[in-house]
C-alpha cells in the first residue's frame, strides 16, 4: 500500500523527511539556502526540525516504538 493511503506510513515518511532535511542542512548548509521553489520545501522541513527538535525527536521515538511493537 502506498504511503499516501496509509496514515501510519505517511507520518513515518514525514518524520524521516524532516529529520533528513535537518541533518543535511547542518552538514551541508549551502544545499538548502534557497527558500523558494522546490528546494524551499526542504528548507522549510529543515526549519521545522531545527525549531521543534524536542517534539520531532519525541515523534520519532514514539514512531519507532509503534513500529517495533504494533
Residue, then its C-alpha position, 0 to 999 in steps of 0.5 A: x500500500x502506498x504511503x499516501x493511503x496509509x496514515x501510519x506510513x505517511x507520518x513515518x515518511x514525514x518524520x524521516x523527511x524532516x529529520x533528513x532535511x535537518x541533518x543535511x542542512x547542518x552538514x551541508x548548509x549551502x544545499x538548502x539556502x534557497x527558500x523558494x521553489x522546490x528546494x524551499x520545501x526542504x528548507x522549510x522541513x529543515x526549519x521545522x526540525x531545527x525549531x521543534x527538535x524536542x517534539x520531532x525527536x519525541x515523534x520519532x521515538x514514539x514512531x519507532x516504538x509503534x513500529x517495533x511493537x504494533 
